[in-house]
Amino acid sequence: MLRMADSIDPASLPAGMDAYAGYNDGRWPDYQAIAAAHPGSHLLDFSVFLKDPGTGGDFEPGDMDPSQVVAYVQGEHARGVARPVVYASIASEMPACVANLSAAGIAWPAGYRRLSAHYGAGQHICGPSTCGYATQCDGTQWIDHATDLHQNWDESLLNDNFFDTASPIGGDMLTFRPNNAYRCDLGYVFAGNLWHAWSPDGMGSFASGQAALENWGAPQGREVIEVVGFSWDQEGVGLNAFVLCDDGLVYGQWWDITGKGSGWSQSHWNNGGTPTTIAAQAGTAGPKGDPGPAGDPNPALKAALAAAAASVGA
């Protein structure tokens, strides 16, 4: 676990912490001073206003409101931050933030990180198995070290992987349509959903960032972790996709050339985990996005897609 300190008074922060946080804006814009004083440590910059950039967003009363959380996360995605940090009280603003992001199709943990504020329960990271709150978090601000007017700083406990900067793209697979030497399709994971990109000219449109895009979503209530199968059938009529989700199960669906989908189905080993019989039950289709324009407006997604296509084609 990592320990992070933050304060409106940079001089009061202790040495030797794993990470430090400060503000870009508001009444106490101290991030630059904190960053200069703690080189080599993990650093986290927060904003309190939607108009200002910040790897973390503060959703306390008087700062941003949970109704702004979707716009905040989307704004950070657009400037290349794959997993912005949403900071809020576990008892009040955090549930509303989580609900709004889920409704917008922004999945946790692929699309953002949760940093809760929860005092009085000891050193912990909020979740069902620690403090009993249903929302599992990536870190928790759990104590205010207030010794006097000039020694006042907050401490957070973070997961070891809190500052990992893994690409939101994962588990990509490339397939070429039979009887069409130039049409190729890429299935990949972005922010917990299965996305589909295709090019009419082989790898050319992928390399130039002009591939068409659409969001195939995820089974209802689930997050896609990895694409485990993605291919055309022998006739070149149906495109089959199989994905591993966060419940450990594989879901599949197929799309025909008219864009009509089958909905998600769920498959799993049903004999105590022994690979003898496969049972299937109907799943619920996730939201399907419209085909994207030539070149997606999200630069982070566009750059990650180009990198994924390059790695597949290598």
C-alpha positions as CSV (number, residue, x, y, z in Angstrom):
1,M,0.0,0.0,0.0
2,L,1.1,3.6,-0.6
3,R,0.8,6.6,1.7
4,M,-0.1,10.0,0.2
5,A,-0.1,13.4,1.9
6,D,-1.8,16.6,0.9
7,S,-2.2,20.0,2.5
8,I,-3.1,23.6,1.6
9,D,0.2,24.5,3.3
10,P,3.1,22.8,1.4
11,A,5.5,23.5,4.2
12,S,3.6,21.3,6.6
13,L,3.9,18.2,4.5
14,P,6.2,15.5,6.0
15,A,9.1,14.0,4.1
16,G,9.3,10.3,3.1
17,M,5.7,9.8,1.9
18,D,5.1,7.7,-1.3
19,A,3.0,10.4,-2.9
20,Y,1.9,14.0,-2.6
21,A,-1.1,15.9,-3.8
22,G,-2.0,19.5,-4.3
23,Y,-4.4,21.9,-6.2
24,N,-4.1,23.6,-9.6
25,D,-6.8,26.1,-8.8
26,G,-9.1,27.4,-6.2
27,R,-8.1,29.4,-3.1
28,W,-4.9,27.3,-2.5
29,P,-3.2,26.5,-5.8
30,D,-0.2,24.8,-4.2
31,Y,0.5,21.9,-6.6
32,Q,3.6,23.4,-8.3
33,A,5.2,24.2,-4.9
34,I,4.5,20.6,-3.7
35,A,5.9,19.1,-6.9
36,A,9.0,21.1,-6.7
37,A,9.6,20.1,-3.0
38,H,9.1,16.4,-3.6
39,P,10.9,15.3,-6.7
40,G,10.9,11.6,-7.4
41,S,7.7,11.0,-5.5
42,H,4.3,10.1,-7.1
43,L,2.4,13.4,-7.6
44,L,-1.3,14.1,-8.1
45,D,-2.8,17.4,-9.2
46,F,-6.4,18.3,-8.4
47,S,-8.8,20.8,-9.8
48,V,-11.9,22.2,-8.1
49,F,-13.4,23.8,-11.1
50,L,-14.6,22.0,-14.2
51,K,-13.0,24.6,-16.5
52,D,-9.5,23.8,-15.2
53,P,-7.5,20.6,-16.0
54,G,-6.6,18.3,-13.2
55,T,-5.6,14.6,-13.1
56,G,-7.9,14.5,-10.0
57,G,-11.2,16.2,-9.6
58,D,-12.5,17.4,-6.2
59,F,-16.3,16.7,-5.7
60,E,-16.8,18.2,-2.2
61,P,-19.4,20.8,-1.4
62,G,-18.3,24.1,-2.8
63,D,-16.2,22.5,-5.5
64,M,-17.4,20.4,-8.4
65,D,-20.8,18.8,-8.1
66,P,-21.5,15.1,-8.9
67,S,-23.7,16.4,-11.8
68,Q,-20.4,17.5,-13.4
69,V,-18.5,14.3,-13.0
70,V,-19.2,12.9,-16.5
71,A,-18.0,16.1,-18.2
72,Y,-14.9,16.2,-15.9
73,V,-13.9,12.6,-16.7
74,Q,-14.6,13.0,-20.4
75,G,-12.5,16.2,-20.5
76,E,-9.6,14.5,-18.9
77,H,-9.9,11.6,-21.3
78,A,-9.8,14.1,-24.2
79,R,-6.5,15.5,-22.9
80,G,-4.9,12.1,-22.6
81,V,-5.6,11.1,-19.0
82,A,-6.8,7.5,-19.2
83,R,-7.9,7.1,-15.6
84,P,-8.7,10.5,-13.9
85,V,-9.2,10.5,-10.1
86,V,-12.6,11.2,-8.7
87,Y,-12.3,12.4,-5.0
88,A,-15.5,12.5,-2.9
89,S,-17.0,11.6,0.4
90,I,-17.9,7.9,0.6
91,A,-21.0,8.7,2.5
92,S,-22.4,11.5,0.3
93,E,-21.0,12.6,-3.1
94,M,-19.2,9.4,-4.1
95,P,-22.3,7.2,-4.7
96,A,-23.8,9.9,-6.9
97,C,-20.5,10.3,-8.9
98,V,-20.4,6.5,-9.4
99,A,-24.0,6.3,-10.6
100,N,-23.6,9.2,-13.0
101,L,-20.4,7.7,-14.5
102,S,-22.0,4.3,-14.8
103,A,-25.1,5.7,-16.6
104,A,-22.8,7.4,-19.1
105,G,-21.0,4.2,-19.8
106,I,-17.7,5.1,-18.1
107,A,-16.5,2.0,-16.4
108,W,-14.4,1.6,-13.3
109,P,-11.5,0.9,-12.9
110,A,-10.6,1.2,-16.6
111,G,-12.1,4.7,-17.1
112,Y,-11.3,6.4,-13.8
113,R,-10.0,5.9,-10.2
114,R,-12.0,6.4,-7.0
115,L,-10.4,8.3,-4.0
116,S,-12.8,8.5,-1.1
117,A,-12.8,10.6,2.0
118,H,-13.8,8.5,5.1
119,Y,-12.7,9.6,8.6
120,G,-13.1,7.8,11.9
121,A,-12.8,4.3,10.6
122,G,-9.0,3.9,10.9
123,Q,-6.5,3.3,8.1
124,H,-8.3,1.6,5.3
125,I,-9.4,1.7,1.7
126,C,-13.2,1.9,1.4
127,G,-15.1,-1.1,0.3
128,P,-17.5,-3.8,1.4
129,S,-14.8,-5.8,3.1
130,T,-13.3,-2.9,5.1
131,C,-15.6,-0.2,6.2
132,G,-18.8,-1.8,4.8
133,Y,-19.6,0.8,2.1
134,A,-20.7,-0.9,-1.1
135,T,-18.5,1.3,-3.4
136,Q,-15.0,-0.3,-3.7
137,C,-12.4,2.4,-4.0
138,D,-8.7,2.7,-5.1
139,G,-7.7,4.8,-2.2
140,T,-9.1,6.6,0.9
141,Q,-8.2,9.8,2.7
142,W,-8.7,8.6,6.2
143,I,-7.1,11.0,8.7
144,D,-6.3,14.7,9.2
145,H,-3.0,15.2,11.0
146,A,-3.8,18.6,12.7
147,T,-1.2,19.3,15.4
148,D,-1.3,23.2,15.2
149,L,-2.1,26.0,12.8
150,H,1.0,25.3,10.8
151,Q,1.0,21.5,10.9
152,N,-2.2,20.4,9.2
153,W,-2.1,17.7,6.5
154,D,-4.3,14.9,5.3
155,E,-3.2,11.3,4.7
156,S,-4.6,8.8,2.2
157,L,-4.0,5.1,1.8
158,L,-3.7,4.0,-1.8
159,N,-3.6,0.6,-3.7
160,D,-0.1,-0.2,-4.9
161,N,-1.2,0.1,-8.5
162,F,-2.9,3.5,-8.0
163,F,-0.4,5.4,-10.2
164,D,-0.2,2.7,-12.9
165,T,-0.6,4.3,-16.3
166,A,-1.6,1.2,-18.4
167,S,-3.2,2.0,-21.7
168,P,-7.0,1.8,-21.7
169,I,-6.7,-0.4,-24.8
170,G,-6.3,-4.1,-24.1
171,G,-6.8,-7.6,-25.5
172,D,-7.1,-6.5,-29.1
173,M,-7.6,-8.9,-32.0
174,L,-7.5,-8.3,-35.7
175,T,-9.4,-10.2,-38.4
176,F,-9.8,-10.0,-42.2
177,R,-13.1,-10.6,-43.8
178,P,-13.2,-13.6,-46.2
179,N,-13.5,-12.8,-49.9
180,N,-12.5,-9.2,-49.2
181,A,-8.8,-8.7,-49.4
182,Y,-8.8,-5.2,-47.9
183,R,-11.5,-5.1,-45.3
184,C,-10.1,-5.7,-41.8
185,D,-11.7,-5.3,-38.4
186,L,-10.2,-4.7,-34.9
187,G,-11.9,-5.6,-31.6
188,Y,-10.5,-4.0,-28.5
189,V,-11.3,-2.9,-25.0
190,F,-11.6,0.8,-24.1
191,A,-12.9,2.0,-20.7
192,G,-14.6,-1.4,-19.9
193,N,-16.5,-1.7,-23.2
194,L,-15.9,-3.7,-26.4
195,W,-15.1,-1.4,-29.3
196,H,-15.1,-2.3,-33.0
197,A,-12.9,-0.5,-35.6
198,W,-12.7,-1.3,-39.2
199,S,-10.9,-0.2,-42.3
200,P,-11.7,-0.7,-46.0
201,D,-8.1,-0.5,-47.1
202,G,-6.2,-3.0,-44.9
203,M,-4.0,-1.4,-42.3
204,G,-3.9,2.0,-44.0
205,S,-6.8,3.7,-42.2
206,F,-5.5,2.3,-38.8
207,A,-2.1,3.8,-39.4
208,S,-3.5,7.2,-40.4
209,G,-6.0,7.3,-37.5
210,Q,-9.0,7.3,-39.9
211,A,-10.6,3.9,-39.1
212,A,-14.3,4.0,-38.4
213,L,-15.3,3.2,-34.8
214,E,-18.3,2.0,-32.9
215,N,-19.0,1.0,-29.3
216,W,-20.4,-2.5,-28.9
217,G,-20.8,-1.9,-25.2
218,A,-20.7,-4.7,-22.5
219,P,-23.2,-7.1,-20.9
220,Q,-25.4,-5.2,-18.6
221,G,-23.7,-4.5,-15.2
222,R,-20.4,-5.9,-16.4
223,E,-17.0,-4.6,-17.5
224,V,-15.1,-6.1,-20.4
225,I,-11.5,-7.0,-19.4
226,E,-10.1,-8.7,-22.5
227,V,-11.1,-9.8,-26.1
228,V,-10.6,-13.5,-26.2
229,G,-12.1,-14.1,-29.7
230,F,-12.8,-11.9,-32.7
231,S,-13.3,-13.3,-36.2
232,W,-15.5,-13.4,-39.3
233,D,-17.3,-16.6,-40.1
234,Q,-16.3,-18.5,-43.3
235,E,-18.9,-16.8,-45.4
236,G,-17.9,-13.3,-44.3
237,V,-21.5,-12.6,-43.1
238,G,-21.2,-12.7,-39.3
239,L,-18.5,-11.1,-37.1
240,N,-18.1,-13.1,-33.9
241,A,-16.8,-11.5,-30.6
242,F,-16.0,-13.2,-27.3
243,V,-14.9,-11.2,-24.3
244,L,-13.8,-12.0,-20.7
245,C,-15.7,-9.8,-18.2
246,D,-15.0,-8.7,-14.6
247,D,-17.1,-11.6,-13.2
248,G,-14.6,-14.1,-14.7
249,L,-17.1,-15.3,-17.3
250,V,-16.9,-15.2,-21.1
251,Y,-19.7,-13.6,-23.1
252,G,-20.2,-13.7,-26.8
253,Q,-22.3,-12.1,-29.6
254,W,-22.2,-11.8,-33.3
255,W,-23.0,-9.0,-35.8
256,D,-24.0,-9.4,-39.4
257,I,-23.0,-7.2,-42.3
258,T,-26.1,-5.1,-41.9
259,G,-25.1,-4.1,-38.3
260,K,-27.7,-6.2,-36.6
261,G,-26.5,-7.7,-33.4
262,S,-27.5,-10.9,-31.5
263,G,-27.2,-9.6,-28.0
264,W,-24.8,-11.0,-25.4
265,S,-24.8,-14.7,-24.4
266,Q,-23.0,-16.1,-21.4
267,S,-20.9,-19.3,-21.4
268,H,-19.1,-21.0,-18.6
269,W,-17.8,-24.3,-17.4
270,N,-20.7,-25.7,-15.3
271,N,-19.3,-28.8,-13.8
272,G,-17.4,-27.5,-10.8
273,G,-15.0,-25.8,-13.2
274,T,-14.2,-29.0,-15.0
275,P,-14.1,-28.5,-18.8
276,T,-16.6,-31.1,-19.7
277,T,-19.8,-29.4,-20.4
278,I,-20.5,-25.8,-21.4
279,A,-23.8,-24.2,-20.4
280,A,-25.2,-21.0,-22.0
281,Q,-27.8,-18.6,-20.8
282,A,-29.2,-15.4,-22.4
283,G,-27.4,-12.2,-21.5
284,T,-28.6,-8.6,-21.9
285,A,-27.1,-6.6,-24.7
286,G,-25.1,-3.5,-23.7
287,P,-25.5,-0.2,-25.5
288,K,-24.3,-0.1,-29.1
289,G,-22.8,3.2,-30.3
290,D,-23.2,4.6,-33.8
291,P,-20.3,4.2,-36.2
292,G,-17.8,6.8,-35.5
293,P,-16.6,9.5,-37.9
294,A,-13.4,9.1,-39.9
295,G,-11.1,9.7,-37.0
296,D,-12.5,9.7,-33.5
297,P,-12.6,13.2,-31.8
298,N,-11.1,11.7,-28.6
299,P,-7.3,12.0,-29.1
300,A,-6.5,9.5,-26.3
301,L,-8.7,6.9,-27.9
302,K,-7.4,7.6,-31.4
303,A,-3.7,7.4,-30.3
304,A,-4.4,4.2,-28.3
305,L,-6.2,2.6,-31.2
306,A,-3.3,3.4,-33.6
307,A,-0.9,1.9,-31.1
308,A,-3.0,-1.2,-30.7
309,A,-3.3,-1.7,-34.4
310,A,0.4,-1.3,-34.8
311,S,1.1,-3.9,-32.2
312,V,-1.3,-6.4,-33.7
313,G,0.1,-5.9,-37.2
314,A,3.7,-6.2,-36.1
